[in-house]
């Protein structure tokens, strides 16, 4: 026996003969009271009463099938209207949602389930892209190392334009500064509709003196002053909609290609500055080393840094998940990058390439068999540029901010006597 409009699984007390292929359809129009569905005995009594009125016998019930035209179908609630996907949006992957809730004395969570239709959550990426393209973003890179290591040339090669303050060595008429100076130059560069304000901070005079004791202090002071400027803007009651970001996001430290070991100045600088900025060590002018000398020197540098407890970017403690750890482990094993910089083009096999021409051939800058410039560029610009900015803000700046507010209990004006000469240009 089946109840029209009712699920047989919901009323286990109604049974039919399993050998009989037929069934009796019982109308449910008289079962309109909600109490009927809650009381099995009441419903069974109504069914029996209906059978008696129709003069059905058990034999007729087992052998016949009666169609009742007066059966009232169950009320069907209309499904909510699902908006159609906009035509300009590509087909998204299967959408799921999960729900979490708490019950009495505990917590519960629901698993993911497929959504009924397109919502548009995936368009947030496109919204962020459009907004970033309108406003642009800042990236500030500092280059440190003694004169003659090709710092400016390498930066110009990285960004394929004259972005550095200078690209040649000291002239005969120009005096070497007695102390470390801080010189910065800013450019607005654009590629594919994306604008980036690039600031290159140079440190002429570093490591060029006979006595280089504490020559890293002006650099450390400059970095902290940029944190202070950002902090003062951040705590203002009426602060700017977009705070200018002059904080140093990355520091490229150039190691001389001696092939022996790090100088004491190299160790002291990275020990003091690795706490306040993202340091990326590179071996400059690596074409002066043979492949065997280069590999041995890189291993020696990594071992010395590890023995001195110096962590360079990317730090192991900042790996967010196993995927990040796997990618960053490969980068850490390849560092310090042995690089060659050149902003001059040469003809090689019918192609124009950036490189340095020697008596035995051309050292191609972007050839991975010649140097590791391409790895440095991909790491610095194409894969970790945003992470460098985030680590600067979330780790180094937050550390300075917490210490500054805890120690001093307030904010004081910063000194304006810092040797900071800034130029701006558009490319």
Phi, psi and omega in degrees: 000134179237144176263120181295131178084000180241150178276128181299330180289343181276346182230080184291350181277352177265124184230155173232166178290119183295340180277347183266124181280354182258166179214157178257126179269120182258126178294148182243017182291337179275357182258050185273344180284131180297336179293334181299320183285342180269343183243104181300321182295320179296317181292320179298322179296319180294321180296315179298319179298319179295320180295322179293321179297324180277358178059042176272136172259168179299324180294317179295325181296321183282335188254352185232159175236123186250127177266124181253110183286342183273009180296132179266120181293152180294152180290127181251122180278132180293143178287148178295148181286125180263124181294145180285152179288135178301145184294335184275355182265133180288164183295119182278163174291168181303125184268140176226160174222154178230148180238146178230140179208170180236137178252192181287119176075017179180183181238151178224155179219144179258149179282172180289150177219152183288133179288156183285338182190184183287134179254312181112017180298327185291347181284353180298328178295317179294324177296317179295322180295316180296319181293320179294322179293330179285313185274332185074185179209167183252147171214124184241122184237134180250139178242129184228138178159158182286167188296149174090008181264000178078035182294309182295320180297320181294319180295319176298324179290322180300315185257006174050044177195166180277082183258343183277160183296323181210152181234013178229168180280188181289137175277168183293327183275353184260130181276142175288130182298145181284336178231168179288128177254159176242115179238132180229147177223137184245143177224151170253112180248149185226136178213125179061031180083357180261125180259137178225128173271107182261127176243123179254120181255117180258157183230067180296142180098349181290125176074010183260000182264164175290319177251106182258025182295130178057030181286353178275349185296318176299326179291315178297322179295319180297316181299316180292328178294326177291323174297320181295318179299316180295321180295317181296322177292326184288326184269358177296146179293312177253079184271164183291152179297322177230111183285127177300130184255103177253008180294145181282116182273335185207142176235112175273117179255122185267123180259134179294138182279061182287330183081001182253282181200176178287147173283160178297327177296321178299315182294315183294319180298308183293330178294318183281321187273341181293345180277342187238352184207158177280111182261131176238105180282140177225147175266115185279152176047053184290350178289353175277355179249147172285161179305322179292316179297321180297313181295319179294320180294319179298316179297321180293320179295315179299319181293319180295318179296321179293320179294327181273000179071030181262123179254126176256166181284140358276130181287144182297325185290347181261004176292124186278325181209184184293328178293316177298318181298318180296315180293317183288330176298320178296322179291317181297326178289334181271346182274153359285142181290131176268111192238162173225134179244144176197137177250021179247141180260147179223156180272120179225116179053042178079006180238149176270121182230152173282134181183177178245124182272128178238180181292336183253006177147192181249127175275108182279124185295318186265011177269116182296343177280346181259321178201180185251028179297317181299322178295318179297316181297313180297320181291315186285322188252315192270341182234329188237011182297314180293324179293324176301318179293319182291319178295322177300315183284314188277337184248294187291314180292318180296324176297315178296317183298314180296317180294319182296316182286326180286319185284314187264339179069017180176183181244138179237154180299141178272158181289138179260010183268010181292138181288085184232109180247107186251133175240153179229146177207164177243137177250000000 
